Amino acid sequence: GSFCGVILLREADEFARANSDPAGLRELLDSLLPQFSPLIADAELQRVAVKPPSRLPEFRFVGPRLHKGSSTVLLGDAVHTVKPYFGLGANSALEDVTALADALDKADDQAAALASFSQARAGEAEALVRLSHGFDRPGTFGLLCFVVPLILDGIFHKLFPQIFGPNTLAMLQRPQLSFRGVMWRKRKDRLLQVLVLSLVFFGIGAATRTGLWALAAVPGTALQKGSFATLAAALWFTGSKIRSWLTGPARHMAPADAKAAWGWGKGNESLLMQQRMGQKGYGKTADSSEPAAASA
């Protein structure tokens, strides 16, 4: 049969332009995807090299109705568009098929089945797009919106697992949770996190004011001068680290790529790849009696 592959390139890449060099593209595939490059014929590679690049879809969803009358219904990517590297769109399309089959089995007529399907899946499509968009906002603000919740979720879930859920990416791996369920759970977690952090910072501020007042009451001793110098050095160090994070090369990247750019974790794997690598069964070799699946 035929193979279908998608190559994701940055806009500034030399091969992300029309009429690029087929020989250079072949070298790139040979080095990065040696298992797939021989499957691509020279004529097909030539066609890919000369064609203009296609843009990734914007985040959109259809709602609140996914059907019209008793004969037309929307499924999968016709309902929602998300970036392809999260793996959520394909899973949601399969869920759409299952939900439609259940609706057809349970309803008395086709019109009622389609209406029931719309009611069940329109909200899921909206939640899916909103969650996916939250992972892919560019710029410094988008980076903060992606990284800070991951850090907070990791800390709070470890300290209070009965109250706070894991991070959003981990929750999306749980088949028993719907997209709407994940979205509302994280909203509740954010509200509680803000409340707890507000109380903590209020306590730290009160303790700091009390300590500074106590130091100010002491005559100009070496202890007083050393304490103020230590506090000033700590504030300068913290500010310089935050400034380097916000003004470094990752500020122009999508959040999914920023973790690798900062050098967090092992190697240069993206956060999503590390999530995949941590899943049960990842990396197991397929049984020799089963055909191997190929994708690019």
C-alpha positions, 0 to 999 in steps of 0.5 A, spaced: 500 500 500 501 507 500 505 511 505 503 518 508 508 522 512 508 529 515 514 533 515 514 538 520 519 544 519 520 551 522 519 557 517 526 559 516 528 552 514 531 551 507 526 545 506 520 549 508 520 553 502 518 551 494 523 549 489 528 546 495 533 542 493 531 534 492 538 532 493 539 536 500 532 533 502 534 526 501 540 527 505 536 530 511 531 524 510 537 519 510 540 522 516 534 523 520 529 517 518 533 512 515 528 507 516 523 511 511 527 514 506 528 508 502 520 507 501 520 514 498 521 514 490 525 519 487 520 522 483 515 523 489 521 526 493 522 531 487 514 533 487 515 534 495 521 538 494 518 543 489 511 544 492 510 550 497 509 548 504 502 547 507 501 551 514 498 547 520 491 548 521 489 553 526 485 551 533 477 551 531 471 547 533 464 547 531 458 547 535 453 547 539 450 542 533 454 537 529 448 535 525 443 537 520 436 534 520 436 526 520 441 525 514 448 529 516 453 529 521 460 531 522 465 527 525 473 528 527 477 533 523 470 536 520 468 538 528 475 540 530 482 542 528 488 541 532 496 541 531 498 534 529 503 533 534 499 532 540 495 526 538 489 528 540 485 529 534 485 522 532 483 519 538 477 524 539 475 522 532 475 515 534 471 517 540 466 520 535 465 514 531 464 510 538 459 515 540 455 515 534 455 508 534 452 508 541 447 513 539 444 510 533 444 503 537 440 507 543 435 512 539 428 510 536 430 513 530 436 516 526 434 524 527 434 523 535 440 519 534 444 525 531 441 530 536 444 525 542 450 525 538 451 532 538 449 533 545 454 528 547 460 530 543 460 538 541 462 540 548 468 535 547 470 538 541 470 545 544 474 542 550 479 539 546 481 545 542 481 549 548 486 544 551 490 544 545 491 551 544 493 552 551 499 547 549 501 551 543 501 559 545 507 562 542 511 567 545 513 569 553 506 569 555 505 562 552 511 559 555 509 561 562 502 559 561 505 552 559 511 551 564 508 554 570 502 550 570 506 543 569 511 545 575 505 547 580 501 541 578 507 537 579 508 540 586 501 540 589 500 533 586 506 530 589 504 533 596 496 532 596 495 527 591 488 526 594 486 534 592 490 535 586 490 532 580 497 530 575 498 535 570 494 536 564 498 532 559 498 526 564 490 526 565 489 526 558 492 519 558 487 517 562 481 514 558 476 514 563 476 522 563 473 526 558 476 532 555 471 536 559 472 533 565 480 534 564 478 542 563 474 543 569 478 539 573 484 543 572 480 549 573 478 547 580 486 545 581 488 552 579 483 556 583 485 552 589 493 553 587 492 560 587 488 560 594 494 556 597 499 560 594 496 567 596 496 564 603 503 562 603 506 568 600 502 572 605 505 568 610 512 569 607 511 577 607 509 578 614 515 574 616 519 578 612 517 584 614 517 582 622 524 580 621 526 586 617 523 590 623 527 586 628 534 587 624 532 595 623 531 595 631 538 593 632 544 598 631 548 597 625 552 591 627 555 586 622 549 581 623 545 587 620 549 589 614 550 581 612 543 580 612 541 585 608 547 583 603 544 576 603 537 578 601 539 583 596 544 578 593 538 573 593 533 578 590 538 579 584 540 572 583 532 570 582 531 576 578 537 574 573 534 567 572 527 569 571 530 575 566 534 569 562 528 565 562 524 570 559 529 573 554 532 567 552 531 563 545 525 559 548 521 566 548 519 565 540 518 557 541 512 554 542 511 551 549 512 544 547 519 545 544 521 550 550 523 545 555 528 542 550 531 549 548 532 550 556 536 543 557 531 541 562 531 533 563 535 528 559 537 529 552 534 534 547 527 530 547 521 534 547 516 534 553 511 530 549 516 525 547 518 524 554 511 523 556 510 518 551 517 515 553 514 514 560 507 511 558 507 503 559 509 499 553 513 505 550 519 502 546 517 495 546 519 491 540 513 488 536 513 480 535 516 478 529 509 475 527 506 481 527 507 486 521 510 493 523 507 499 522 511 505 518 509 512 519 513 518 518 
